[in-house]
Amino acid sequence: PEVRIESDVASFEEAVAKAAHAQDPKTCRKHLEDAMALYAGDFLPGCQESWVAAKRAELHHLWLTSLRHLFDLQEQQGETLAALASARRIWQHDPLFEHDYQRLIQLHVLQGERANAWATLQHRLYMALRGQGGIVLLEGAAGIGKTSLALACQKQAKTLGATFALGHGYE
């Protein structure tokens, strides 16, 4: 009874619970950042027991949900660089979620990182070539380079033998 045992899993779950009950965004963000620092990857990755697989999936879902919440808070608080780092982590673990793609590209553009926005679009193109297609909508104020970006993407797609449709919308 005098021995105290700590586990990273219990500490992770506790930090996420504290974030869920936090009254203000800054405290919530602090607990989520603590949780993200504790999550080191899949729970017992080499074990195939059914109870372990279930716990692994539960923890991964909790981590991804919490990371998305942290990303939202970072964006709301104007912490673009921190939000960008979180968006990249989300994208690495869930590359098919379109909303995350949109937000990642938007953050690259806000940071003036057009090359990274282009790299993200190229990755989307390569995924489409592997059968994971989708639609990309480029929107924004006139003169920011949407058409140039679309034409560059079209050229890359044609080089790779892909079909590419380009359209325009007017007021």
N, C-alpha and C positions, 0 to 999 in steps of 0.2 A: 504493500500500500504506500510505501514511501518512495517508490521508484516512479519517476515521471517519464513517460514515453512520448516522444513527438514524432510525427511523420509528415513528410512534405504533402501528402495527399490531404490529411486532416487540416493542415495549416492552409493549404490552397482553398479547400471548401469553406473554411472559417473566414478567410479574407473575402471570398465572393459573397458569403452571407452578410458580412459586415457592410460591404458595398451596397447590397440590396436594401439594407435598413438605414443607410446613411441619410441624414436630413438635408445635407447640402452637397452640391456637385463637386466641390473641392475635396471633401472627405471621401465621397464615393470614389472619385478618381484615385486618391491615395490608396484606398483598399484594393481597387482593381489593379493598380500598378504593382502592389505587393503580391497579389495573386499571380500576375503574369510572370513575375520574377521567380515564383515557386514552381511554375509548370515547366518541367524539363522534357516533356515529350510523352509518348504513349505509356500508359500504366502497364508494367510487366510485359514488355513487347514480345518476349520469347515464349510466353506461356499461352497455351491454347485452351485452357479450361474455360468452360462456358461462363462461369461466374466472373472470371477475369475479363473475358471478352465483353461482357455486359458492362462491367465497371469501367473498362477502358473506353467504351463508346460513350458512356455517361459523362466521364471526365472530359473527354475530347469535346463533346457538345457543350458542356459547361464552360470550358476554356474558350471555344470559338464564340459563343454567345457573349461572354464577358469581354473578350477582346473587341468585339463589335461595339459593345456599350462604351468601353474605354475610348475607342476611336471616335464615337459620337461626342463624348465629353471633350476630348482634345480639340475636335473641330469647333465645337460651340465656344470653347474658351480661347479660340484663335491660335492654338498651338499647332501650326501647320506642319512643322518638321516632325513633331511627335506623332501627329495624326498620320503623316506619310509613312513613318516607320511601322505603325500599327496596321495601316492599309496593306503594306507590303507583306507583313506576316499573315494577314487574313488571306490575301491573294495566293500565297504559296500553299496554303492548306485547303483552300476552297476556290480553285480557279474558275469554276463554272458559274458562280453567282454573279449575274450581270450587274446588279446594283453596286457591288463592290468594285467591279471594273470601272464603272462610270465615275465613282468617287475617287478612285486611285488616279485615273487620268486627269480629272479635274484638279486634284492636289498637285500633280506634276506641273500642270499649266500655271496654277497659282504661284508656284515656286519658281516659275520661269524655266522649268526643266523640260523643254520641248523634246529633247532627245529621249528622255525617259518616257514621255507620253508616246512618242513614236515607237519605242521599244515595246511598250505595253500593247499597242495596237498590232504590232508585228506578231507578238506572241498570240494574240487573239486570231490572227490570220492563220498561223500555223496550227492552232487548235481546230479551226474550221477545215483545214486540209486533212486533218486526221478524223473527220467526221463529226466534230463537235461544233457545228455551225451556229450562226446567230446573226443578229443585226447590230450594227454600230451606228448610232446617231451622233453626228457632230453638230453642236448647236452653239450659238454665242453671237456676240455683236459683230457687225460688219467689219471686215478688214483685219481680223485677228489670225487669219491663216487656215480657216476651215477647208476651203477649196484646195489649197496647196497640200494640206495633209491628206485629204481624200484622194487627190490625184497621185500622190506618192504611194499611197496604199494600193490604189488601183494598178499602178505600174508594177509594184512588187507582186501583187496577186497574179497578174498576167504572166510575169516572169516565171512564176511557180506553176503555171498552167491552171489556175483557178478561174472560175467565173466570178465576175465582180460587177455589181450594179451600182451606179452612181446617179443620184437624183438631187433635185433642188426644190426648195420650198420658198414661196414668196408670200408676203403679207397678203 
